[in-house]
Amino acid sequence: MTSENQEHGAARRPVEDEVDVVAEETQQPTKGGKKEKKGSFWKELPVLVVVALVLALIIKTFVVQAFYIPSESMENTLLTNDRVLVNKLVYHTRDIERGDVVVFSGVDSWDGEFQLEEPSNPVAAFFRWVGTAFGIVPGEKDYIKRVIGVGGDHVKCCDSKGRITVNGTAIDEEGYLYPGNVPSDKFFDITVPPGRLWVMGDHRSVSLDSRSHTGDAGGGSIPEGQVIGRAFVIVWPFNRAASIDIPDTFAQPALQALGESVPLVAGFGLAVPLVLVRRRRRGRRR
């Protein structure tokens, strides 16, 4: 019996010891694991921040970008200090349309409607660049205006009722024009060159738009290639959040009479002589 008890006791004691050892081993790594997790989080945080910034820059470069509204030129559609989102992909799927509110670059072209002081040092310049990229501060050479005429359009001010006409059709601007403003206090009569746009601010009395650049190349119009994208929604302040839609007046079929029918008319113009020449050749062969 004694030998059996000793044998059993000898067998049990290592089991108890093993349990104690396992318990101690499982407790110690748990405490250390928490410290390691905390340490790894702070080590990974800078990487996460950099990745987030890179992804944000990719999105703002190719897809959507936020822009800061610095002036009164688009009131009351857009107010000073509003932030809007600009769709950069939309014009890869459709043409720029009359009534679109577009952001475009005025580099080496238009003078700014407002002036920014140059950064005093490289650090300040970097933070301005970041702020401009994310719509926190304005870009001095970025403009936002409404497209009134596209390439081929005949845009004129004004008819007998003081309205702007596009291809001989008056547009009703009461829905977005700044209260008390007339459509234009300057006379103009221009046929927009192909590949260019006639743009105007909704607050006509203060907007330095196409009317102020009639002496420039293109007669005040801007190149389509300078357009960054279409402003489609106000995102800040929250109480002004709203979509930016094309006014119904630009849906008038008569507006398409000239600008978009030119290629079709030209096609018919070239096709008719070709058909006549072909008929004459057939007649000679017979």
Secondary structure by P-SEA (a helix, b strand, c coil): caaaaaaaaaaaaaaaaaaaaaaaaaaaaaaaaaaaaaaaaaaaaaaaaaaaaaaaaaaaaccbbbbbbccccccccccccbbbbbbcccccccccccccbbbbbccccccccccccccccaaaaaaaaaaaaacccccccbbbbbbccccccccccccccccccccccccccccccccccccccbbbbbcccccbbbbbbcccccccccccccccccccccccccccccccccccccccccccccccccccccccccccaaaaaaaaaaaaaaaaaaaaaaaaac
